[in-house]
Amino acid sequence: MSTVVQETKSEFPYFTEEHNMIRETVKRFAKSEIAPHAAEWDEAGEFPVELFKKGADLGLFGIRLDPEWGGSALDWWATAAYVEGMSYSDNAGVNMAFMVQSDITLPVLDELGTHEQKAEFLKPAIAGDMIAALGISEPGGGSDVAAMKTQARVDGDDLIVSGQKLWITNGTRADFIILGVRTGEEVHKGISLVLLPTCTKGFSVGKKLKKIGICPRIRRNYSSMNVAFRAGMCWASSIAAFITSCIISRASGWRPRWERWREWIV
């Protein structure tokens, strides 16, 4: 019995001193750099872009990623410590913008991107010099990936992408998008992901959208796309990104209720 317990602990360890240090460091950052401005940024519907660089300086965008590109190659417990620390920001919009960068887009690029793509996009994004977005949701299907209508077709050496995306976190500021497109048959079997720089000719951004609850999240309607690029990645990666987003968004917004009550009473 003791052997089984020991093996379980070695595979799924409790927080170490390093994990606690990450959590406390991020907590201090959230309370000093974000929380004092939370209401103001909610009202404005945006937050200073310089905040990405400050987060990157703490290593928040490459926690589990390859050190070759500036990551730390830590474990999921380190990510758990980071997202729990971010809950002290009192601003779900900033939290989600950070986590789209750290845990929804960059891990996909780290796993599936080419060496050249990682050098051009992943490394500066981990450093906070580029901002990333995931382009999945559309006007007719929301986050129903299988209902995606944005099309991609091969034309010589190019991939022509045509379609519209909606409710894209980091959309107004993104330097590149991990973009979901339909390259094959209907439903889930025909989905690919492409890496799309937003400076690509034919790409345009519509109006900023007003939200309820997660206000400074910076969501945009990409009003039109008719761009040339190359296909890659896959359906499974887009689903993995959604699963990750569900887990971390809930973790980042959660603090024990008794702790909040104690703060309010004091």
N, C-alpha and C positions, 0 to 999 in steps of 0.2 A: 504493500500500500504506500509506504513512504517513498519507494522508487517511482511510482506513478506520479505522486505529488511533485517530486523533485523534477521529473521530466516536464510536467506541465508548466512549472514555474520557469524553467529554462527556455521553453518555447514561447510563452506569453508572460514575460516578466512584469512585475509591478514597476511603477515609476522609479527610476533611479535618481540619484542626485542631479544628474545632467538634465533629466526630464523636468524635475522640479525647478531647476535654474531657468530653463527655457520658459516654463509657465510664468514664473515670477517676472522675468525680463519682459515678456510680451504684455503681462498685466500692467506693469509700470508704464510701458509705452502707450497702451490703450487708455489708461487713466490720465496720462499727462498730455498726450498729443491729439487724442480724439475726443474723449468724453467732454472736456470743457467746451467743445465746439459743436457737440452733437445736435443740439436744438437749432443752432444757426444753419448748419449744413442741411438739416432736414427741411428747413424753410426754403433755403435756396435751391434745393434739389441737386446739389453737387458739392464736391469737396475738392480742396487743392490737389492738383496732380502731383505736386512735390511729395505728397504723403507716400506715394509708391516708392520713391527713392529712400525715404526714411525706413519703410518696412524692409526694403531690400538690404539696407545697411545692417539690419539685424539678422539677415539670412532667411527671411520668412518665405521667400519664393522658390527656394531650392532645397527644402528640408530633406526630402528623400531622393533628390536627383543626383546625377553623376557629378563628382567633383571636377571632372574635366571641363565642365561648363560653368563652374561656380557653385555647384550644389554641395550639400553636406553629407549625403548618403546615410542619413539617419533612418530610424524606423518609424512605424506608424504611431508608436507611443509619443514620439517627438511631435508629430502632427497633432495628436490629441492634446498635448500640452499647449501648443500654439493656438489652436482654435478655442480652447478653454480660456486662455489668457485674453484673447480678443473679445470675449463676452463682456469684459469690463469697459469696453468702449462706449456702451450704451447707444450704439448706432449700428443697426443691422445692415444698413446700406453699405457702409464702409467695409464691414466684415465680409459681405458677399462679394464686393468688388475685389478685395484682396484674395479671397478664396477661389474665385474664378481664375485669377492669375496663378496662384500657388498649387491648386489641386484639381482643377478641371481642364485647363488648357496645357500648361507646361508639362505635366506628366505624360500626356498623350504625345507631345512632340519629342520628349526625351525617349520614349519607348519606340516610336515608329518613324521619327524623322531621319533623314540622311545626315551624314557628317556635315555637309555644306549647310543644310537647313539649321542644324543645331548651332553652328558657328555664327550664322547670320541672324538668327531669331532667338534661339533658346538662351544663349549666353547673355546677350543684352537684356533679355526679359528677366532673368534671374537677378541681374544687377540693378533692375528697376529703371533701365534706360528705354525699355519698350513695354508697351501694355498690350495684353492679349485678350481676346474674346472668343467665346464659343458660339457659332452661328447655326443654331438648330431650329428654334421656334419660327413658325410662319403664320401668316394671317388666317389660313384655313385649317390649321391643325394644331396650333399651340406647340406644346412640347411632345406631341405624338410623333415620334420619329418615323414611324412606319407610314404616316400620311404625308411625308415630305414631297413637295412639288418642284422645288428648285432643281433645274435640269443641268446636266453637264454632258457634253458630247465632244468627241475627238475630232479635230480639224487639222490635219497635218501633224505638226509637232505641238500643237496647242490643244488645250481643253477649254472649250467655250462654256462658260457658266452663265445661266440666265434664270432669274428668279427674284424673290423678295423674302426678307427675314424681318422678324418683329420681336420686340421685347428682349433685346440683346444687351446683357449686362456688360458694362465697359464700352458699349457701342460707340459713344461719341468720341472716345479717346483712343480706341484700339489702333495700334500700329499694324497688327495682323490678326487674322481670324482663322481659327480652326473651323472650317465651313462644311456643313453637311450638305451633300448634293445627291441627286439620284443619277446613277450611272448605269443602272440595269433594270430588271423587272420591277413590278409593283411590290408594295408592302416592304418588309424588312430586308429582303435578300438583295435589293438593288441599291443600297446606300454606301457611299464612299465619303471620306473626308479629304478636303484639300487645304493646304496652307496658303492663305490668300493675304498678301500685303494690301493694306487699305489704300495705298498710293497707286494701285493698279488702275489703268485707264478703263473707264466704263463703270467703275464703282461709285455709287453716290449714297449719301446719308440723308434720311428724311428728318422730321421734327423730333425733338426730345419729348418723351412721353411722361405724363404725370401719373404718379402711382399713389397707392394708399399703403402706408406702413413702412415700406423699405424705400425711403425717399431719395437719398443721395446716391442711389445705385447706378445712375447714369445709363438708362436704357434708351435704345434708339430703334427707330424704324429704318431699316435699310430699304429705301424706296425702290431702288432698281439695281440690278447687276447684269452686265453683259460683258464679261471679262474673259481673258484667256489665261489658262493656268493648267497645271498637271494634276492628275488624280492620284490618290493613294489612301492609305489607312483603311478603316473598315467600320462596319456596323457595330461590332462588338466593342470597339473602343468608345464609340459615342454613348452606348448604354453604360459602360463602366464609368464614364464621366458623370452621367446622371446619378448613378448609384452613389458615387463619391460625394456629389453635391448635396444629396439628401442627408447623408450622414453628417457631413461637416457643418452644413447650415444649421442643423438642429443642435449640434454640439456647441457652436459658437454663440448661439442665442440663449443657452441655458446656464443659469447659475441657480443653485439651490434657493428656493423661495425664502427659507428662513434667513438666509444671509442678506437678501435684499430687504426683508422686513427689518432686520436688525439695523441695517444702514439707515433706513428711513426713520426708525424710532430714535436712533441716536442723533 
